[in-house]
């Protein structure tokens, strides 16, 4: 029989067991003593109240990797890239940028046109009320264009082209057409309302040219230069001829840019594209060289003095307005140049008044909005598989961005003054209505993307409610 253990021996065993349990429950002490932890042992250690480990010890015990330098910048870049790649990004950019440019334009038209209206013995809100009415009608046209299916847009292209040509011919009829600032390109509608048909000619060329090129692409005819040029280029030259009969060189430049944009999207070879560009450049050079007024505008590029007879008065005072604005401007309504110094402050040179009253911050905001609108239009044109949508979206984007670049470049003294308004921003209902309809086209095309359609469908209240009801039915009876 084994001998009975003494109380001292039993007490020693208990002390050794307690020490083993203590070492197991406090691994940091064991690790400090140099003894390794058993493999696979993961214990939660509770620190005593009030005790704190140094940061170095915490990082060593947890083993969490340090955040590398620039990780925050890369994370923000990744988040921005995912936001740009969302299906509804182009839709919201077009809608938001178009509406913001229009609203800001209304504010600046009111501010820039008050003195001009008083000079004409009109109320200070005269030009603003007309522009506001045009903006309301344009908003309705934009909403209609955004809801019309693509097939109906294609069906409207030929009637729109024929109507634009008819009105542009009507402008040249004596007694019907009107001359404004030396250009005969207006129709009198009665009262204070006038119409410039050449502005609707831009929209007509975009829709008709896109439909023509899309049908030829479906028939695989665009690889032949005759089918690519005919009848697109002859019809465009007919519109250009009607515009140049009235002496409107600025609108002709925009129409030429739309033509080049359509040919570029159609994949015109470099030789063909260069040939059309050289022909248009030669015609433009002859038209500028044979007109003293156009030559004077060309000579005013980069001018810092009004010159003899004040030939560069408008260009120089546009620079003065921008220079006096500073970072944040003199304040809304506080422009000095609009008091008779700067001609056309609410139309062609409204960007200069914006720089004077809102400063560099205001002008950069306008540029950022146009850049966002242009980016969204390029994205719509690049991601679609419908050739008509690609050509039409590219044509509208070329139209708006080219006109904005020409207007702002003239105000900055980098380009000759072409007499074109800033799209969606300058005063002029004839320019605002077709441009807002064109923005509605881009919205409709952005909605036609399959991913955007699915995302918009999920945002409808009825779809959300049905989805929630389906989720509720799937729950078990014991689930809360």
Secondary structure, 3 states (H helix, E strand, C coil): CCCCCCHHHHHHHHHHHHHHHHHHHCHHHHHHCCCCCCCCCCCCCCCCCCCCCCHHHHHHHHCCCCCCCCHHHHHHHHHHHHHHCCCCHHHHHHHHHHHHHHHHHHHHHHHHHHHHHHHCCCCCCHHHHHHHHHHHHHHHHHHHHHHCCHHHHHHHHHHHHHHHHHHHHHHCCCCCEEEECCEEEEEEEECCEEECHHHHHHHHHHHHHHHHHHHHHHCCCCCCHHHHHCCHHHHHHHHHHHHHHCCCHHHHHHHHHHHHHHHHHCCCCHHHHHHHHHHHHHHHHHHHHCCHHHHHHHHCCCCCCCCHHHCCHHHHHHHHHHHCCCCCCCCCCCCCCCCCCCCCCCCCCHHHHHHHHHHHHHHHHHHHHHHHHHHHHHHHHHHCCCHHHHHHHHHHHHHHHHHHHHHHHHHCCCCCCCCCCCCCCCCCHHHHHHHHHHHHHHHHHHHCCHHHHHHHHHCCHHHHHHHHHHHHHHCCCCCC
